Amino acid sequence: MADQISFKIEGLDALIKRLGKLPPKIAKEVAMEVNASALAIQSKAKRDVKVDNSTLRSSIQLKEINQGNKIVYTVGSALKYAPYVEFGTGGEVSVPMGYKDFAYQFIGKKIKKINLRARPYLIPAFESEIPILRKNIKNVIANVKS
């Protein structure tokens, strides 16, 4: 969304450490699964965003960022109003459990009183993909070991 958004997948750091000790073939296949999940999150968010025009939908981008020995994927929109569609405004703000710290950065200055209901699209896409990614990573590791 605005500037940079990142979500932390619990347990992923430990998994990455373990992957570093596994054969390169496994690490490559896991990386492909993470990329596929990032693409799925982007597709789901674009499909589910509730908008009157296509500006927000077409602004949802997937970026691949190389950070030394790891690749980070970000999915989001650079539009300044994107977080307000996700979380709502005024008395209509709705923040899912576990995202309070993240959403806090978008709290307004209370200059305007606008009450727009939350129309989440990015967090549901992310949340729905995490169990799929975990399952796919387990399958990759199980298939290589057997």
Secondary structure, 3 states (H helix, E strand, C coil): CCCCCCCCCCCHHHHHHHHHCCCHHHHHHHHHHHHHHHHHHHHHHHHHCCCCCCHHHHHCEEEEEEECCEEEEEEECCCCCHHHHHHCCHHHCCCCCCCHHHHHCCCCCCCCCCCCCCCCCHHHHHHHHHHHHHHHHHHHHHHHHC
